[in-house]
Amino acid sequence: MSTERDRVISITLTEAEWRAFTARHPQPVDWLREQIREELQERGIAALQEGSNEAHVVPSLPAIL
């Protein structure tokens, strides 16, 4: 049985912040997802397995979820 699950990030922005952000990034969810993936792939971030102190390299992420 797999223990993998999707994760959700929630942030609070004022209306002015949201408008400014979406004016610059009309597809904010796609942009945020891409930023996270680029960061993980560029830096070779290690992930900790649940309940373990052992670090494991993050596998290559798919281009689109």
N, C-alpha and C positions, 0 to 999 in steps of 0.2 A: 504494500500500500504506500503510495506516494505521500510525502509530507509537504510537497510544494504547494504554494497557494499564491494567488495574486495579492498585490499590496496596493493600497490607496494612500495618496498623499493629499492632505487638505490644508489649504492656507487661507487666511483672511486678508482680503484687500479692500481698501475703500473703493467707492465707485470711481473716483478720479484715478486711482492707481490702476484699476481694471481697464478703464477706457484708454489710458496711456499705454498700458501693456499690450492690449489687443490691437491698438492702432499700429504698433510696431511689429507685433506677431499675431496676425489674424487667425492663426490656428494654434492657440496657446497650448493645448494638450499635446499635440504633435511636437511642438517646439520643445516643451519640457521633457518629453520622453526621449527625444533625440539628444538633448543636452546630457541627460543621465547616462544614456548608452555610450556617448562619446567619451564622457569622463571615465566610465568603467573600462572601456577598451583602451584608451590612451594611457591611463595610469597603471593598468594591470592591478586594479584594486583586488584585494583578497577578501573573501566572505567567510564569516564564521558560521560553521554548521550549528544548527540549533542544539543547545545543550552541550556544546563542545568548545574547548579553547583552541582547537586546531584550526589553522588558517588553510583555506583552499582557494585556488585561483578561480575567478569567475569565468565560466565558459563563454564562448562567443555568443553574443546575443543576436536574435533574428532581426532582420531589417524592419519588419512590421509585425505587430502583435495582432 
